[in-house]
Amino acid sequence: MSRWSVIGSGVAGLCVATLLAEQGETPEVIVSDETPASHWAGGMLAPFCEGESAPEQVIELGQRAAGWWAQRVDGVARQGTLVVAAPRDAAELTRFARMTRQHQWRDPAQLEPELAGRFARGLFFPDEAHLNPRDAMRQLRASLEARGVVFHRGKPGGTFSDGRGIHA
């Protein structure tokens, strides 16, 4: 068993630490005084919407994301994603539809009554989900702390990567 140092306590760091702990490893998480960027994230688990510009591998891996999160935190909402565009941008919505998959054309007001009269049509991606990133990060951290993972400021005590390679 190795001792691992995970640099950062944002979504990526907490996910890596979680995976290491689940494999029986002993990670530590090095935190900073700065708020992680993922604190401000939207929390969309939307692999099919990502298909508009992402490589196929992102879509394939993203399809597993909602399940991964739902196994580890509460609050994963599997209500789908609704994409709308102002009438003047109807051509963009059509282009978006051509570049994505796993969607249905829908009247937005049927899904979101407050949108009635504002949008004529929308794309609904029923297999997508979302979560509150702040809640998810709190839950992952609590789970890691319950497993004995140490969070601290300071120098790494184990094997770590700083973006330039893995160091012992």
Secondary structure, DSSP 8 states (H G I E B T S, - for coil): --EEEEE--SHHHHHHHHHHHHTT-EEEEE--SS--GGGG---EE-HHHHTTTS-HHHHHHHTTHHHHHHHH-S--B---EEEE--GGGHHHHHHHHHH--S-EEE-HHHH-GGGTTT-S-EEEETT-EE--HHHHHHHHHHHHHHTT-EEESS---SBEE-SS-EE-
